């Protein structure tokens, strides 16, 4: 890992037709629009879905790093994140982010240890740590034969 601080630069360019393109050096462009809840088309990524996706992605990446450092074997992980946007005291903001995680483990793995590592991943996620919204973790563990 590189030393801190890290810096990230993204450019959002809007056209008069309402389209927006997000770009960053070395990455494919992403087209965005307002979500349907804000009278957008609802068929493109929006700031709201991008933020929610960043939380889910960060959770999975955090778990992967923590599991590797702990030498914990796992088979697959899915993280479904639901963000709640609300208007509180005339300010619109995300108030809650719920990560519903399904972790698939080889038969004989420790469920207690898996839950502990998932909780560590929730606490280590730099994206959710940077937000004021409350976070909640819901865990499902499945054992599979490899």
C-alpha positions in Angstrom: 0.0 0.0 0.0 1.1 3.5 -0.7 1.7 6.0 2.2 -1.1 8.3 3.1 -2.6 10.7 2.1 -4.1 9.2 -1.0 -5.8 11.5 -3.6 -8.5 10.7 -6.1 -9.6 12.9 -8.9 -12.9 12.5 -10.8 -14.4 14.9 -13.4 -18.2 15.2 -13.9 -19.1 16.9 -17.2 -22.7 17.9 -17.9 -24.3 18.7 -21.2 -27.4 20.9 -21.8 -29.4 17.8 -22.8 -29.2 16.6 -19.2 -26.5 13.9 -19.6 -23.6 13.7 -17.3 -20.3 11.8 -17.8 -18.0 10.9 -15.0 -14.4 10.2 -15.8 -11.1 9.4 -14.0 -7.7 8.8 -15.5 -7.3 5.2 -16.7 -10.9 4.3 -16.0 -13.9 3.9 -18.4 -16.4 6.7 -18.3 -19.7 6.3 -16.5 -22.9 7.9 -17.7 -25.2 9.2 -14.9 -28.6 10.7 -14.5 -30.9 11.6 -11.6 -32.7 8.5 -10.2 -36.4 8.0 -10.8 -37.1 9.4 -7.3 -35.8 12.7 -8.5 -37.7 12.6 -11.8 -34.8 11.1 -13.7 -35.0 8.2 -16.2 -34.1 5.6 -13.6 -32.0 3.6 -16.1 -28.6 4.9 -15.3 -26.2 5.1 -12.4 -27.0 8.2 -10.2 -25.0 9.8 -7.3 -27.3 7.9 -4.9 -26.7 4.5 -6.5 -23.0 5.2 -6.9 -22.6 6.0 -3.2 -24.6 2.9 -2.2 -22.5 0.8 -4.5 -19.3 2.3 -3.0 -20.4 1.1 0.4 -21.1 -2.4 -0.8 -17.9 -2.6 -2.8 -15.8 -1.3 0.1 -17.4 -3.8 2.5 -16.5 -6.8 0.3 -12.9 -5.4 -0.3 -12.5 -4.9 3.4 -13.7 -8.4 4.2 -11.4 -9.9 1.6 -8.3 -8.1 3.1 -9.2 -9.0 6.7 -9.9 -12.6 5.8 -6.6 -12.9 4.0 -4.7 -11.3 6.9 -6.5 -13.7 9.3 -5.8 -16.7 7.0 -9.6 -17.4 7.0 -10.8 -19.6 4.1 -14.1 -18.6 2.5 -15.8 -19.4 -0.8 -17.9 -16.4 -1.8 -19.5 -13.2 -0.5 -22.4 -11.1 -1.6 -23.2 -7.8 -0.1 -26.5 -6.1 -0.8 -26.5 -2.6 0.5 -29.7 -0.6 0.9 -29.3 3.1 1.5 -32.1 5.2 2.9 -32.3 8.8 1.8 -34.5 11.0 3.9 -35.2 14.6 4.6 -34.4 15.5 8.3 -34.6 19.1 9.5 -34.8 20.3 5.9 -31.6 18.5 4.9 -31.7 15.6 2.5 -29.1 13.0 3.3 -28.5 9.3 3.7 -29.7 8.3 7.2 -29.1 4.5 7.1 -27.1 2.0 5.1 -27.9 -1.7 5.7 -25.4 -4.3 4.4 -27.1 -7.7 4.0 -24.2 -10.1 3.6 -24.3 -13.7 2.5 -21.0 -15.4 3.2 -20.4 -18.9 1.8 -18.0 -21.0 3.8 -16.5 -24.5 3.4 -18.1 -27.1 5.6 -16.5 -27.2 9.0 -15.5 -23.5 9.1 -16.1 -21.5 12.3 -19.3 -19.4 12.0 -18.3 -17.5 15.1 -15.0 -16.5 13.6 -16.7 -15.6 10.3 -19.1 -13.3 12.0 -16.3 -11.6 13.9 -14.4 -11.0 10.6 -17.6 -9.6 9.0 -18.0 -7.2 11.9 -14.4 -6.1 11.5 -15.0 -5.5 7.8 -18.0 -3.3 8.7 -15.9 -1.3 11.1 -12.9 -1.0 8.6 -14.9 0.2 5.6 -13.4 3.6 4.8 -16.4 4.6 2.7 -19.1 4.0 5.4 -16.7 5.5 8.0 -16.6 8.7 6.0 -20.4 9.1 6.1 -22.8 10.3 8.8 -25.4 7.7 8.1 -26.0 4.9 10.5 -24.8 1.5 9.3 -26.3 -1.9 10.1 -25.0 -5.4 9.3 -27.3 -8.4 8.6 -25.4 -11.7 8.2 -26.4 -14.9 6.5 -23.9 -17.7 6.5 -24.1 -20.8 4.3 -21.9 -23.8 4.4 -21.0 -25.5 1.2 -19.0 -28.5 0.1 -16.0 -27.6 -2.0 
